[in-house]
Amino acid sequence: MRWRSPTGLQQLEPEVAVSLARLTGLEGFARAVMVGVIPLAALETFGTKERVSYVFLAGAALTTLVTLHVGTLERLLHRRWVVDLGAIALFSAAILFMFADGPLFALAVGLRSAEASIFSVCMSLYIMDFIGKADFTRTESRRMVYQGAAWLVGPVLGITLWDSVAPEAPFLLSAVSTCCMLAFFWKLRLSNYPVISSPKSPAINPLAAIPQFFRQRRLRIAYFITLARAVFWATLFVYGPIYVVEAGLPTFAAGAFLSIASAMLFISPTVSRLAERHGVRRVIMTAYIVMGCSCVALASLGAPTPAGVVFWLTSAVGGATIDVLGNIPFMRLVKPRERAAMTGVFSTWREVSFLITPALAAVVLAVGPFWVLYLVVAILMFCAAALTSYLPKRL
């Protein structure tokens, strides 16, 4: 691959972009196979949704500390070694889930989320280093298709293994899948692909960049857009399987529910075309309105019912749309010289969402019925839609 300009953004060769998408799919499967099992195992272990919320809150606190220090890790290690470190964290989480109870369960939750954050930060930096702004939507669409395949199979397979084979089986499969993902990453590292071997963005400690990030109005909006999406998905993946079981459906249905919700990522090519035709801003606003209305419908039903699963899935359509487009405002609005530092701050949306969501659930359960949480999430979705309207029309 020949470089025409040492400072300009370069286009990835098609096979390299596809390899990154495959890597994303492998990483996603290693996490997806555990995603439906973890909340049900937590409910079985700790007994109540309140205690489950506290466990996820503790895990998110650990993950936030890791995310804010990814820049420090990059200064001490090469970016490719940071990805390796994340894989080790995911492998360790899978092993801990097989044997953990009490505080170790929260540690496993934190390690799993920490790996997701590390992988997200590193992949975002690689993409922004080597892909032009005009191709962000197409690249993210391709990655979401591979991600969708992983999350279509993973949740239902994980719960089936947990319910029908052995409680340890999905975690063992996750550990093996993580090793496969790491082996594929090493294959890319040992190839001639410069995207894996030579990052262009310098490593900067994001802790020092937090004030600078939130002084920029457009970056604040981009952060809130992604944070609101993450709060919705945190609500769905933690409390959705519990909702399905409490609605009287079999355990297998909880896995099927998560797989169907994740399969919404297959609408990525359609979302990409809609964004090219109508603009990223308008499509994001529409998706958040759909999500907000669906959450209001869930709240109106009150106690869990099979009919409520339909509204969970309609909201997942909006969530998948934001998955494809949610990072685009940040990627297009961040200044090139600030990418590394700002990406470290921006990527805390995952951990902050896992702090906010269980905290909100714990407060709601302390003062009222759980369906109030759906109203709170709906308000958040409508606020995200309103804030999106302040972004540039050319986005």
Protein Blocks (a to p, Z undefined) as FASTA:
>chain_A
ZZfbfkbccdddfklmmmmmmmmmmmmmmmmmmmmmmmmmmmmmnopaklmmmmmmmmmm
mmmmmmmmmmmmmmmpcfklmmmmmmmmmmmmmmmmmmgghjlmmmmmmmmmmmmmmmmm
mmmmmmmmmpcfklmmmmmmmmmmmmmmmmmmmmmmmmmmmmmmomklmmmmmmmmmmmm
mmmmmmmmmmmbfklmmcfbdcddfklmmmmmmmpmklmmmmmmmmmmmmmmmmmmmmmm
mmmmmnopafklmmmmmmmmmmmmmmmmmmmmmmmmnopklmmmmmmmmmmmmmmmmmmn
opadfklmmmmmmmmmmmmmmmmmmmmmmmmmpcfklmmmmmmmmmmmmmmmmmmmmmmm
mmmmmmmcfklmmmmmmmmmmmmmmmmmmpcfkZZ
